[in-house]
Amino acid sequence: MISFKQLPIEAKAAVAAGVVFFSMMLSRSYLAEKLDFRTRRWLLRLQMALFANTLMLMGSLHVWRSTVTTFNRSSAASSFCFMLWKIAVFMFLALAHSSFFTLLFLVAEEPYFFSLAAYTCLGAYIILIFFLFTLGSVEQAYKFLAGRGAKAGTGNKNRTALKPVLAVVLTVVLTVVGLLNASQPPTVISVEIPVHKLPTTMNNLKMVLLSDIHLGPTVGKTKLAMIVRMVKALKPDITVIVGDLTDAEAKIIRPAVEPLGELDSPLGTYFVTGNHEYYTSDVSNWFELLKSFNIQPLHNENVKIVSPKSTSDWFCLAGVDDIEADVLRYSGHGMDLKKALRGCSSEHAIVLLAHQPIAAKWALQERPDLNLILSGHTHGGQIFPLNAGAYLLNPFFVGLYKVGQNTFVYVSPGTMYYGIPMRLGSRAEITEIILRSP
C-alpha cells in the first residue's frame, strides 16, 4: 500500500484540498451555531483561501516545471538571466497565491498596490494555465498523428521549449489588454423592455441597473464615485443594485461606500443580496449601512412603485435573498419567493430582483406570471477563458432573454469586476432600462 509520503506532490495537494473542503462542510453543518459570529466569519474566509490555494498548488507545480524545470538542462541554465527568470516566476506564483488572503488583511477605502498586483497575477495565472494546457494538448495530438515511432531529436526539444515561451507571450499580451479594458469606465447600455400590464402612465420609466461592484481589495471609493456620477447623469426614475456590492465587512470599508449616499432617484434605490454579501457574514450591518444612505434592501420583500402621474397606477418591485444564503446556512436568510411576492398579484406588473440567473430560472418555474427579472452574477465570464464556464453554468448568461409570451430576463455583466482587475471577452456595464407599456 502506498503511503502518503510516497504520493506525488500533485496528489498530496489534491488530498489537502479535499481535507480543507471537508472541514468547510463540517464547519457549516456542525460548528455554525457553536462559534461566535466573528470567529465563524474569519474561519469561513480562511477556509476558502486555503481551499483555493491547495487547488492552485497543482497548477503552480505545472507552471514551474513548464517555465523553469524544462530549461534546467539548457546552456542558459547557469546564466544570471535565468536566475532572474526563476525569481520572477516564483514571485509571480507567490503573488497569485497570496491574492485570496488580501480579503483578510488588506481592505481599505482605496485598494492597496499589493492587492492589485496579487489579483493581476491571479488573472495572468489563469490565462497561463489555460495556454499551457491547450498547447500541451496540441503537442500531444501532433505526436500522436506524427507516429509513436518518431525519434526524439532537436526538433522535438525545440517544440518543447517553444510551448512555454509562446504561452508566456500570449499571457502577457492578454493580461495587458485585460487590464486596459477593465480600467475604462463602464459602458452605458440602453435597453427597452416591454413590461406586460405596466400602466400607460409609467411608459418610458427609466430604471438603472447596477450589479457586481465588489467593493473590496481591488475596487474602492474612487471607482464607486465614478459609477455614482455616471448613474446621476442618466437621471433614472429608479435605481436597483442586484447583489455583490461588496466583499468586505461594513465597518472596515464604510468610507468607500459613502458615494452611494449621492444616489437620488425619485422613486428610490433598492438592493438585494448576492452570494458575496453572505461571504462577508456581515449582511445585517450592510443593511443598516445602506439604509443610512436611503437605499432600501429588499430582504424577501416587495414595494409598490407608484406612478408619478397617477397614485392609482403602480407595479410591484420584489427582491429575494441570494440562494447562497441557504448553502451557507445563514440564519434568517435564503431565497423565499412566496414571501417576497406576498401582496403582488398578477393583476399588476411584477419586476423581480434576483442576483443569480439560476434563481431567476427557479422563480419562473414557481411563478411564470413574473414580467421582468433582473440579475447579475455571471460577469459575462469576466476574463478569458472563464467565459465558457460561466456560459455553461448559468441558464441565462448575459443580456436580454425572452421567456414565454410576457416575461423577460436581463442579466448584467457586472458594473465592475471581482478581484482580478481585468476584463477579457466582457465589458463592465451600467444598464439603462426603459420600461415600455405594451
N, C-alpha and C positions, 0 to 999 in steps of 0.2 A: 504493500500500500504506500502511495506517495505521500510524504509528509508535507506540511505547509512550507517548510524551508526549501524543499526541492521544487516547488512550483515556480514557473517563470514569473518574472515581476509583473507582467500584464495580468496574469491570473490572480496574483496577490492583490493587485489594485481592484480587480473585479470583486474579489471576496470582501475587501474593505468597503467598497461601495454598497454591497449587499448588507453588510453589518450596519452601516450608517442608515440605510433605508429602513431596515428592520427597527432600529432604535427610534426613527422618526414615527413609524406607525405605532410603536409601543407607547411613545410619549403622548401621542394624540389620543390613544384609546384608554390608557390606564393612569397617566400622570397628570392629565389636563386639569382635573379637579383637585389634585393634591398639592400642586405647586402654586405659589402666588403669581399674580398677573405679570409682574416684571420679569421674574425668573422664566416663566413659560415663554414670554416673548423672545428673550435672549437665546433660550435653548432652541427654539424653532429656527431662528436665523442662523445660529451656529451650525445646526444640523444640516440646513440647506446648503450652507457654504462648504461644509465638509463633504457632503454628497456630491456636489458639483465638482469639487477638486479631485476626489477619488476617481470619478469618471474621466475627468480630463487627463489624469495621470497616464492612462493608456495611450491617449493621443499624443501627449508630450514625449513619451518614450519613442514613439514612431517618428515624430518631428526631429528629435535629436539624432536618431540613427540615420535618418534620410539626409539631414543637412550637415551633420558633423562626422559621425562614425564612417559614413560612406567614403569620406575623403582622407581618413586616417593613414591609408597606405599610399597616398599620392605623394609626389615630390614636394608639394607645397605644405604638407602636414606639419613640418617643423619650422615654418616661417612665422614671423611676427604677425603678419596679416591674418594668418589662420588662427592664431591665438586670440586676436581681437574678435574674429568671427565667432569663435566658440563663446567668448564672453558675451557678445551681442545676442546670440541665440539663447544662452542661459538667462540673461536679463529679460529678454522678450517673454520667455516661458514663465519666469517668476512673476512678472507684472501681470500676465494673463491670469495666472492662478490667484494672485492677490486681489483681483477685482471684486470677487464676491465678498471679501472681508471689509471693503470700504463702507458697506452699509452699516457695519457695526461701529466703526471708528471715525469715518471721515465724511460726515454730512453736516453741511452748514448753509448759510444764506446763499453763498455762491460756491460753485464746485472748486475743489482743490485740484491743482495741476496733477498731482499724483493719481487722483481718481480718473481724470480724463485720460491720462497716459495708460493706466491699467486697463480701462474699458476699451480703449483703442486697440491695445494689444490683444484683448479678448476677441474683438471683431476680426482682426487680422488672423488670429489663431484659427477661428472657424473657417475662414476662407482658405488658409494654407492647408488645413487638414483635408478640405474638400478637393483641392487640386492635387495634393499628394496621392490621395486615394484614387482619383479619376485617372491621373497619368499612370499610376501603378497598374490600374486595371487595363489601360490601353497597352502598356508594355507587356503584360501577361498575355493579352489577346494576340499581340504581334508574335510573341514567342511561340504560342500555340499554332498560329497559322504558318509561321516560318518552318515549323517542324521541330520535333524534340531532338532530332539527331544533329542539329546545327551545333558546331563547335563554338565554345566561348572564345572571343578574341578581342582585339582592340575596339572594334565596332560596338560590341556588347558593353564594354566598360564605358565607352563614351556615352552610350544611351543611358546607362545607369547614372552617370554624373549629370547628364542633361536634365533628367527628370526633376531633381530638387531645385536646380538653378531656374528652370522655367517656372516651377511652382512659386518660388520666392518672388520672381519678377512680376508674375501675374498678381500675386497677393499685394505687393507694394503698390502697383498701379491702381488696383481696385480699392485699396484702403484709402489712397489719396482722393480718388473720385468720390468714395462714400463719405469721407469727412467734409469735402467741399459741398456735396449735396445736402448733408444734414445741417451745415452751417447757415444755409439760406433760410429766410423766413418761410413759414408755412404758406403754401399756395391757397388762395381762396377759391373754392369751387361752389358755384351756384347751381342748385338742383331744384327743379319744380316738381312737386309731387301732388297728384290729385288725392284728396282725402275724402272718402265716402262719408256722407252725412255731415260734412263740415258746413256750418251756417254760411250763407252767402255774405253776411256782414263781416265774416272773418276771412273772406277770399283775399289772397295775397299776403296773409300774415307771414311775417318773417321770423324764422327761428334759426339761431346759430347753434351748431353742434360742435362741442369740443370733446376730445377723448384722449386718454393715454398721454397725459402731460408728463407724468413720472417725475415730479419734484423729488430730488434726492442727490446722489453722488455726482451726476453729470448735468443736471438741469436745476438752475437756481432762479433767483429773483429777477435777474436781467431778462432771461428768456420769457418768464411769465409776464413781466411788464410789457414786453413786446406783443405777446399774444393778446393781452387785455386791450392795448391800444388798437390793434387790428380789429378786434371784436367791436369796440366802441365806434370805430369808423364806419362799420356796417349798419349801425343803428338798428339792431334787432328788436322786435317786439318781445321776444323771449329767448333766453339762453339756457342751454342744457349741457351738463357735463356728465358723460356716461362712463364714469369709472376710471380707475388707475390714475387719479390725480397725483398720488404721492407714493413714495417708497420709504418714508421715514415717519418717526413719531411727530405728533403735532407740536409738542413743546420745543423740540430740537430745531425744527425747520419753520417755525411760526413767522419769523421776519421775511422769509421768502414768499409767503402766501399773501402778504399784505396787498399786492396789486389787485387781488380778486375783489377787494372792497370797492374798487372803482367801477365794477360792472353795474350798470344802472338800467337794465332792460325794463320797460314799463310794466310788463306782465310777469316779471320775476325771473330769477335764476334758480335752476334746480339741479340736483346732484343725486346720482345713485352710485353705490359702491362697485368697485371692480375687485378682482382677486388680490391685487397688490395692497389694497387697503386692509385686507384681512391678514396679509403677511406682516403688516406693521403691528398687528394686535393692539391697535390704538383707535379703533373706529369711533367709540363714544366721544373721545376727546376731539377727533376730527369733526364729528357732527356739531359739537358745541362751537368749535372754531369757525366753521363755515357759517353757522347761524349768526355769529357775531359780524360777519361780512354780508348779511342779508341774503345768503344762499341757503335755500331750503332743501335739506336731504329728504328724499322720498324713500323711506325705510319700509318697503312693502305697503305703500300707501298711495293715495292719489289726491289731486287737487282739481278744481274746476277752473279752467282758463276761460274767463268771461270776455266776450267781445267788447272792445272799447266803444262800439257804436250802439250796442243793444244789450242790456243786462239780462235779457231772457235768452240770449244765444251764448252757447258755451260748448266746449269739448272737454273730455276727460284726459288729463295727463297723469299717467301712473308710472311708478318705478318699483322695481324689485331688487332685493339684495342679490349680490353675485352668488352663483352656485357654489363657489369655492368655500363659502362660509359653512356649508353642510359638510364638506370633506374635512375641513379643519375643526369641526365640532365647535364652532364659535357660538357661544351661548347667546340666545335671543336673536340670532340672525340666521338667514337662509332664505332661498327663494320661496316665496309664498304668494303665488299668483292670485288665489282666491281672495286673500286679504288685501292685496294691492288693488284689486279691481272692485272691491266692495263699494257698491253705490254707482258703479259705471255700467249703465245699461246699454244695450245695442241700439237704443233709440238715438244715442248721441255718438259722435265720432270718438274713438279711443286711440290715443297715442301712448305707446309703452316704451319706457327706457329700460333696457336690459343690457348689461355690459357685454356678455359673451354671445356670439351668434348661436351657439348650441342652446342657450337659454331662450333665444328668440324662437328657435325651432320647437322647443318644448311648449312654449307659451301658445304658439299657433295650433299645436296638437290639442291643447286643452280649451283654447278659446279662438276658434277660427274667425270670429267676428271682429278681431282686432284690425284696425285700419292701417296703422303705421307703427313699426318697431324701429327704434334707433339703437344701434350697438357700436362697439369698437373692438378692442382686444387683439385683433389679428395683426395690427400694424402694417398690413399689406405684406407681411413677411419681414419687413424692415430691411434686412440685408440678404443678399445672395450668399449662400444657397438655401437659406431658411424659408424663402418664399414658397417653395414647392411643398414643404412640410405644413406650413400654415394653411395653404390652399386645400390640402388633402384632409386636414384635421377639423376643418370648420364647414358646416353646411352652407354658410354664406361667407364669402371671403372678403370682398371689398366692393364698395359702390352700391348701386340701387338694384334691388331684385323685386319682381312682382310675383306674388304668391296667390293663386286663385284669381277671383274676379276683382275683389275690392281691397286687397291687402298689399302693402309694400314694406320691404325691409331695407334699411340703409345702414351699411357698415362703414364707419370711418376708418381710414388707415392710420389714424392717430395724429395728434396735433404736435407732438414732439417725438421722443423715442425712449426706449427703455435701456438705460445703462450705456450701451455702446453708442457713441456719438456719430453714428454712420447711417446712411440710407443708400441701399443699392437695389434697384428694381422697385422702389417705392418712393413716395414723396409725402412729407408731412402736410397735413391739410386742416384748414378751418372751413367747415361746411356751412354755407348759407342755404337754408332750406326754405323755399317759398311754398306755403301750403295753398293749394288750389281747391276751391269748392266746385265739384263736378257740375 
